[in-house]
Amino acid sequence: MTTSSASPTPPLQVTVWGENRHEKLEEHVARIYPQGMHTTIAEGIRENLGDACTVRTATLDDPEHGLTEEVLAGTDVLTWWGHAAHAEVSDEVVERVHRHVLSGMGLVVLHSGHWSKIFVKLMGTSCTLRWRNEHDRELVWTVDPTHPIARGVPHPIVVEEDEMYGEFFDIPAPDELVFVSSFTGGEVIRGGCTFRRGHGRIFYFSPGDQDYPVYHHKDIRRVIANGVQWARTDRPERGHPELLRYDTDDFFNGTSYSGPLR
């Protein structure tokens, strides 16, 4: 009697995108992240996922911001950190990333990436919030302990110093709320949220201002790695949602339109 075994899951292909401007322009940030925040974030993902992932990095100043069609087609999950140069991100690249997310690429948006062109486009709101940068202690409270992104993290995660992000946070109601953060001044924010757009999964995680060593924190690194794992689609292949016409009794052979009806 022969037995069959399932094919092993191929390594998760992760691209960590970072603006990489503060590290170049501000000495105190360069001391915290001498190789750039993107490198530290990538190290945290490798540290937690090991051989189950392959991680590359890309930055704003790379050709096409390092997010070519080829790179995105080979990326299961993209992480995004930006802050000082949102406006410098090419609209063409944003459209490309948007199309890949709708087609099934996962997206993990970190901290001030809430105001990135790609996150605002996917959310359809202003994505504005309340903020203060005064060395607040942040407590990251798990509100859904059964969620895979919360696996293996303490309740709460204690971040000794971070920028304060607070409500009102102008985002759509999350599909799932995993974490809420509270701060020294009493403010709170929905700081760990999931969304689905098209065939893509999105996780927003708020901790991580450039002025503090948040991405060296082992529990923050664990959450990001969990988020990357969760955001991977379980669809067998990537495909953009299409408008298809089906004949009666034919469930399989849809015909797409070339454009809107006139």
C-alpha positions as CSV (number, residue, x, y, z in Angstrom):
1,M,0.0,0.0,0.0
2,T,1.4,3.3,-1.0
3,T,0.9,6.5,0.8
4,S,1.0,10.0,-0.6
5,S,2.3,13.1,1.3
6,A,1.5,16.7,0.6
7,S,4.1,18.8,-1.1
8,P,6.1,20.9,1.3
9,T,5.0,24.5,1.5
10,P,7.6,26.6,-0.4
11,P,9.4,29.3,1.6
12,L,7.5,32.5,2.1
13,Q,8.9,35.2,-0.2
14,V,9.0,38.5,1.8
15,T,10.1,41.9,0.6
16,V,10.7,44.5,3.3
17,W,10.4,48.0,2.0
18,G,11.8,51.0,3.8
19,E,11.9,54.6,3.1
20,N,15.5,54.8,4.5
21,R,15.7,58.5,4.8
22,H,15.8,59.2,8.6
23,E,18.7,56.8,8.9
24,K,20.7,58.7,6.3
25,L,19.9,62.2,7.5
26,E,19.6,62.0,11.3
27,E,22.6,60.8,13.4
28,H,20.6,59.6,16.4
29,V,18.4,57.4,14.1
30,A,21.5,56.0,12.4
31,R,22.9,55.0,15.8
32,I,19.8,53.0,16.5
33,Y,19.5,51.5,13.0
34,P,23.0,51.6,11.5
35,Q,22.0,49.4,8.6
36,G,18.5,51.0,8.2
37,M,15.2,50.1,9.8
38,H,14.4,47.9,6.8
39,T,17.4,45.7,7.6
40,T,16.4,45.4,11.3
41,I,12.8,44.5,10.4
42,A,14.1,41.9,7.9
43,E,16.4,40.4,10.5
44,G,13.4,40.1,12.9
45,I,11.4,38.2,10.3
46,R,14.3,35.8,9.6
47,E,14.9,35.4,13.3
48,N,11.3,34.2,13.9
49,L,10.5,32.3,10.6
50,G,13.9,30.8,9.8
51,D,14.0,28.6,6.8
52,A,10.3,29.0,6.3
53,C,11.0,32.4,4.6
54,T,13.3,34.2,2.2
55,V,13.6,37.9,2.9
56,R,14.8,40.7,0.6
57,T,14.9,44.4,1.2
58,A,14.1,47.4,-1.0
59,T,14.2,51.2,-0.4
60,L,12.8,54.4,-1.8
61,D,16.0,55.3,-3.6
62,D,16.4,52.1,-5.5
63,P,15.3,52.1,-9.2
64,E,11.5,52.0,-9.3
65,H,11.8,52.0,-5.4
66,G,13.0,48.4,-5.7
67,L,9.4,47.4,-6.5
68,T,9.5,46.3,-10.1
69,E,6.9,44.1,-11.7
70,E,9.3,41.2,-11.4
71,V,10.0,41.8,-7.7
72,L,6.3,42.1,-6.8
73,A,5.3,39.1,-8.9
74,G,7.8,37.1,-6.8
75,T,6.7,38.5,-3.4
76,D,4.2,36.7,-1.2
77,V,4.1,39.5,1.4
78,L,5.4,43.1,1.3
79,T,6.1,45.1,4.4
80,W,6.0,48.9,4.2
81,W,7.6,51.6,6.4
82,G,7.5,55.2,5.3
83,H,7.3,58.6,7.0
84,A,9.2,61.7,5.7
85,A,8.9,61.0,2.0
86,H,5.4,59.6,1.2
87,A,5.1,62.2,-1.6
88,E,8.2,60.9,-3.3
89,V,6.8,57.5,-3.9
90,S,5.9,57.2,-7.6
91,D,2.2,57.0,-8.4
92,E,3.1,54.3,-11.0
93,V,4.7,52.1,-8.3
94,V,1.7,52.7,-6.0
95,E,-0.7,51.5,-8.8
96,R,1.5,48.5,-9.3
97,V,1.6,47.5,-5.6
98,H,-2.2,48.1,-5.4
99,R,-2.8,45.8,-8.3
100,H,-0.7,43.1,-6.7
101,V,-2.4,43.4,-3.4
102,L,-5.9,43.0,-5.0
103,S,-4.4,40.0,-6.9
104,G,-3.4,38.3,-3.6
105,M,0.0,39.7,-2.4
106,G,-0.1,40.3,1.3
107,L,0.8,43.7,2.8
108,V,2.0,44.5,6.3
109,V,2.0,48.3,6.9
110,L,4.0,49.6,9.8
111,H,3.8,52.7,12.0
112,S,3.8,55.9,9.9
113,G,3.0,53.9,6.8
114,H,-0.6,54.6,7.8
115,W,-0.2,57.8,5.7
116,S,1.5,56.1,2.8
117,K,-0.1,56.5,-0.6
118,I,-0.7,52.7,-0.9
119,F,-2.4,52.4,2.5
120,V,-4.6,55.5,2.0
121,K,-5.6,54.2,-1.4
122,L,-6.5,50.7,-0.1
123,M,-8.4,52.1,2.9
124,G,-10.3,54.9,1.0
125,T,-10.1,57.2,4.0
126,S,-7.7,60.0,5.2
127,C,-6.0,57.5,7.7
128,T,-5.2,60.5,10.0
129,L,-4.8,60.1,13.7
130,R,-3.7,61.9,16.9
131,W,0.0,61.9,17.7
132,R,2.7,63.1,20.1
133,N,6.4,62.3,20.2
134,E,7.4,62.6,23.9
135,H,8.9,59.3,24.9
136,D,5.6,57.7,26.0
137,R,5.5,54.2,27.3
138,E,3.3,52.1,25.1
139,L,1.4,49.0,26.2
140,V,0.2,46.7,23.3
141,W,-2.9,44.9,24.5
142,T,-4.1,41.7,22.8
143,V,-7.8,41.9,22.2
144,D,-8.1,38.7,20.1
145,P,-5.8,36.1,21.8
146,T,-7.0,33.4,19.3
147,H,-5.8,35.2,16.3
148,P,-2.6,33.8,14.6
149,I,-0.9,37.2,14.7
150,A,-1.1,37.2,18.5
151,R,0.5,33.8,18.8
152,G,3.4,33.7,21.3
153,V,3.3,37.3,22.4
154,P,2.8,38.6,26.0
155,H,-0.2,40.5,27.2
156,P,0.6,43.3,27.2
157,I,3.7,43.9,25.2
158,V,5.6,46.7,27.0
159,V,7.4,49.2,24.8
160,E,9.3,51.5,27.1
161,E,9.5,54.5,24.7
162,D,7.6,55.2,21.5
163,E,5.7,57.9,19.7
164,M,2.1,58.2,20.8
165,Y,-0.6,57.4,18.2
166,G,-4.2,57.9,19.3
167,E,-7.8,57.9,18.3
168,F,-9.6,59.1,16.3
169,F,-7.8,56.9,13.7
170,D,-9.6,57.5,10.4
171,I,-9.6,54.0,9.0
172,P,-12.6,51.8,7.9
173,A,-13.8,49.4,10.6
174,P,-11.2,46.6,10.6
175,D,-12.1,43.1,9.6
176,E,-10.4,42.0,12.8
177,L,-9.0,44.0,15.7
178,V,-6.0,42.1,17.2
179,F,-4.2,44.7,19.3
180,V,-5.0,48.0,21.0
181,S,-2.2,50.2,22.3
182,S,-2.4,52.6,25.3
183,F,0.0,55.3,26.2
184,T,1.3,57.3,29.2
185,G,-1.2,60.1,28.6
186,G,-4.2,57.7,28.5
187,E,-4.6,57.7,24.8
188,V,-5.5,54.5,22.9
189,I,-5.4,53.4,19.3
190,R,-6.5,50.4,17.3
191,G,-2.9,49.6,16.7
192,G,-3.2,46.0,15.2
193,C,-5.8,45.7,12.5
194,T,-6.5,43.4,9.6
195,F,-8.3,44.1,6.3
196,R,-9.0,42.3,3.1
197,R,-9.0,44.0,-0.2
198,G,-9.7,42.0,-3.3
199,H,-7.7,38.7,-2.9
200,G,-5.1,40.4,-0.6
201,R,-4.7,40.4,3.1
202,I,-3.5,43.5,4.9
203,F,-2.2,43.9,8.5
204,Y,-1.5,47.4,10.0
205,F,0.7,47.5,13.1
206,S,1.3,50.9,14.7
207,P,4.4,50.6,17.0
208,G,7.7,51.7,15.5
209,D,8.8,55.4,15.4
210,Q,12.3,55.9,14.0
211,D,13.5,57.7,17.1
212,Y,13.2,54.6,19.3
213,P,14.7,51.1,19.1
214,V,11.2,49.5,18.7
215,Y,12.2,47.1,15.9
216,H,14.8,45.6,18.1
217,H,12.1,44.6,20.6
218,K,11.7,40.8,20.5
219,D,7.9,40.8,20.9
220,I,7.4,43.5,18.3
221,R,9.5,41.4,15.9
222,R,7.4,38.4,16.7
223,V,4.2,40.2,15.9
224,I,5.6,41.4,12.6
225,A,6.7,37.9,11.7
226,N,3.3,36.5,12.7
227,G,1.6,39.2,10.5
228,V,3.8,38.3,7.5
229,Q,2.8,34.6,7.9
230,W,-0.9,35.5,8.2
231,A,-0.9,37.8,5.2
232,R,0.2,35.1,2.8
233,T,-2.7,34.1,0.6
234,D,-3.8,30.5,0.6
235,R,-5.1,30.8,-3.0
236,P,-3.2,28.5,-5.4
237,E,-2.3,31.3,-7.8
238,R,-2.5,35.1,-7.9
239,G,-5.2,36.7,-9.9
240,H,-6.9,40.1,-10.1
241,P,-10.6,40.0,-9.5
242,E,-12.5,40.2,-12.8
243,L,-16.0,40.9,-14.0
244,L,-17.1,37.7,-15.7
245,R,-20.3,36.6,-17.5
246,Y,-21.5,33.1,-17.0
247,D,-24.1,31.2,-19.1
248,T,-26.8,29.3,-17.2
249,D,-25.6,25.9,-16.0
250,D,-21.9,26.9,-16.8
251,F,-20.1,27.5,-13.5
252,F,-16.6,27.3,-14.9
253,N,-16.1,29.3,-18.2
254,G,-16.7,32.9,-17.5
255,T,-16.1,35.5,-20.2
256,S,-14.6,38.8,-19.1
257,Y,-15.5,42.2,-20.4
258,S,-12.9,44.4,-22.0
259,G,-14.2,47.4,-20.3
260,P,-17.3,49.0,-18.8
261,L,-20.6,48.7,-20.8
262,R,-21.7,51.8,-22.6
